[in-house]
Each structure stands twice: as structure tokens, then as C-alpha cells.
């Protein structure tokens, strides 16, 4: 395997080193997952959370490589109170760019009334969907009769939610927002190239799911 620190994409290795979150392990796992593909555009996003006396870190690395998008997640966990025993968990998912249904971006600008072309984006949220994960929110269904105590099954929404990253200039720095914006642009170009054959994709926004969800959730519906 060719290490990522080679001429193939030295900036990716530099960004992993800058994040400082087990860069050597992450680089080797990415290299193995790409399996010889040349890495192109990338985005390294590090999040830090504080929980009482513990610090939890999570890193997401997105890599465009030829015909795929590689999504890598890394978490670590302390196994003892002193933090001498630490475990890192790394997961990867290789997504065919032809399967990417949505590349969504949300921009936040400060003082928009004074906006000038080229002004800094205060916050950017990048969402990518490829039908790899589906979130279903359920709640008991009811009817208009306030005295009815019958089981009406469940109702809820089903929403595609594969990957969402939020980058803030205040928390992550201006360079991080610029990098996320550049990656979003590269992602749009790679997943929906100009002049390519138009692909028909069924809409993925929240769709209402009514009725029963498995017989184990309750008895028969209300019978009048």
C-alpha cells in the first residue's frame, strides 16, 4: 500500500497531522479502504466534547477518490479513570458517487444587510445523503374522539440522514469553513457532473409513515 504521506495527496496527511487525532492510524485505515484509489478532495473535521471530567473527541474524514466517497469516523474512549488505557474505534464506509442522492449546504452570514461579494461565511452545514441511513421517529397514533382508548398503532416520519457536518468560523476557524465550502463544491461536481446523464432520484425528505409498525407494537386498531 502507498502511504498517504506520499505525493498522492500530501495535504490530506498534513490535515490529519494538524488535527492530531491518531493521524498515523487514521491514515493507514484510509489507505486500506481506498485500496489503491488516488485520493483527491478531502475534508477533516474534528469535534471535541467535554463531559464532566472527561474529554471526548470525534473526527470525521471525507475523501473523494475517483468514483467513490470514503467516509471515516474515529472515536476514542478512556477505559480507566486515569486515562492510561485508551481505545480508538474507526469505521469506514465506501460510497459510490453514483449513489449520492443529495449534497445540501446551509450558509449563515453575520450582518447580511452589509454583505459584499467575498464576505466570510460565519457557519456552514454540509449534508450528504446516499440512502445509507434512515431515521424513523415514531409516536402513538390517535383519533379525534377524546374518550377513545383504543390502540391506533403508530405514526411518524421517515427521514434520510446519512451525514451532516456543521463547521463554524468561531469554533473551528475561518480556514475550516473555507475548506468545508471547497469540499462541498467538489462533492457537487463529482456527484452531479455537468453534461452527465440525468439520474432520476426519488425525493428523500421526511415522508409520513402511517399505520402499524410490526405486530408486536400493539393490538388491533380501533373497531367502531
C-alpha positions, 0 to 999 in steps of 0.5 A: 500500500502507498502511504498517504504521506506520499505525493498522492495527496500530501495535504490530506496527511498534513490535515490529519497531522494538524488535527492530531487525532491518531493521524498515523492510524487514521491514515493507514485505515484510509489507505486500506479502504481506498485500496489503491484509489488516488485520493483527491478532495478531502475534508477533516473535521474534528469535534471535541466534547467535554463531559464532566471530567472527561474529554471526548473527541470525534473526527470525521474524514471525507475523501473523494477518490475517483468514483467513490466517497470514503467516509471515516469516523474515529472515536476514542474512549478512556477505559480507566479513570486515569486515562492510561488505557485508551481505545480508538474505534474507526469505521469506514464506509465506501460510497459510490458517487453514483449513489449520492442522492443529495449534497445540501449546504446551509450558509449563515452570514453575520450582518447580511444587510452589509454583505459584499461579494467575498464576505466570510461565511460565519457557519456552514452545514454540509449534508450528504445523503446516499440512502445509507441511513434512515431515521424513523421517529415514531409516536402513538397514533390517535383519533379525534374522539377524546374518550377513545382508548383504543390502540391506533398503532403508530405514526411518524416520519421517515427521514434520510440522514446519512451525514451532516457536518456543521463547521463554524468560523468561531469554533473551528476557524475561518480556514475550516469553513473555507475548506468545508465550502471547497469540499462541498463544491467538489462533492457537487461536481463529482456527484452531479457532473455537468453534461452527465446523464440525468439520474432520476432520484426519488425525493428523500425528505421526511415522508409520513409513515402511517399505520402499524409498525410490526405486530408486536407494537400493539393490538388491533386498531380501533373497531367502531 
